């Protein structure tokens, strides 16, 4: 499916946890693809509405790379040889 200018899609977030958006998707604004997030709310008068937030779009592969991990890769500051080990 090719994106059309000034159109977008939202999908139900089936893996929602905590305050994550109820809906996620993207929109093409001009030639720039943006991420959309939506939260369903209810007004004081009982009217249901969706609040939206637009942010920079990152492909899934890039999102996984930038996700923080509890594990960090060890990179020694200098090369250690057998001669440097005292035992």
C-alpha positions as CSV (number, residue, x, y, z in Angstrom):
1,X,0.0,0.0,0.0
2,X,1.5,3.3,-1.1
3,X,1.0,6.2,1.3
4,X,-1.0,9.2,0.0
5,X,0.0,12.8,0.9
6,X,-1.9,14.1,4.0
7,X,-3.4,10.7,4.9
8,X,-2.6,8.2,7.6
9,X,-3.6,5.1,9.5
10,X,-4.1,4.1,13.1
11,X,-4.1,0.6,14.5
12,X,-5.3,-0.7,17.9
13,X,-2.3,-1.2,20.2
14,X,-2.8,-4.9,21.2
15,X,0.3,-4.9,23.3
16,X,-0.6,-1.8,25.3
17,X,1.0,-1.5,28.8
18,X,0.5,1.3,31.3
19,X,0.1,4.7,29.7
20,X,1.1,3.6,26.2
21,X,-1.2,4.8,23.4
22,X,-4.4,2.9,22.6
23,X,-3.8,3.5,18.9
24,X,-0.6,3.8,16.9
25,X,0.2,4.4,13.3
26,X,1.6,7.0,10.9
27,X,0.6,9.9,8.6
28,X,2.3,11.4,5.6
29,X,2.5,15.2,5.9
30,X,3.8,16.6,2.6
31,X,6.7,14.3,1.9
32,X,7.5,13.6,5.6
33,X,6.3,10.5,7.3
34,X,5.3,11.1,11.0
35,X,4.3,8.7,13.8
36,X,0.8,9.0,15.3
37,X,-0.2,7.9,18.7
38,X,-3.8,8.1,20.1
39,X,-5.4,7.8,23.5
40,X,-9.1,7.3,24.0
41,X,-10.6,9.5,26.6
42,X,-14.0,10.5,28.0
43,X,-15.0,14.2,28.6
44,X,-16.7,15.4,31.7
45,X,-20.0,15.2,29.8
46,X,-19.4,11.6,28.8
47,X,-18.3,12.2,25.2
48,X,-15.7,9.7,24.0
49,X,-12.8,11.3,22.0
50,X,-9.3,10.5,20.9
51,X,-6.3,12.7,21.7
52,X,-3.5,12.5,19.2
53,X,0.3,13.1,19.3
54,X,2.5,13.3,16.3
55,X,6.3,12.6,16.5
56,X,9.3,11.7,14.3
57,X,8.7,8.4,12.5
58,X,11.3,5.6,13.1
59,X,11.2,2.3,11.2
60,X,10.9,-0.8,13.5
61,X,14.5,-1.8,12.9
62,X,15.7,1.7,14.0
63,X,13.4,1.6,17.1
64,X,14.9,-1.7,18.2
65,X,18.5,-0.3,17.8
66,X,17.7,2.7,19.9
67,X,15.8,0.8,22.6
68,X,17.6,0.8,25.9
69,X,18.9,-2.5,27.1
70,X,19.8,-3.6,30.6
71,X,22.8,-5.2,29.1
72,X,25.7,-3.2,27.7
73,X,28.4,-4.6,25.5
74,X,31.9,-4.6,27.2
75,X,34.5,-2.9,25.1
76,X,37.9,-2.8,26.8
77,X,39.8,0.4,26.6
78,X,43.0,-1.4,25.8
79,X,44.1,-4.8,24.6
80,X,45.0,-7.2,27.4
81,X,47.5,-10.0,26.7
82,X,48.5,-13.1,28.8
83,X,51.6,-11.3,29.9
84,X,49.4,-8.7,31.6
85,X,47.5,-11.2,33.7
86,X,49.4,-11.9,37.1
87,X,48.4,-15.6,37.4
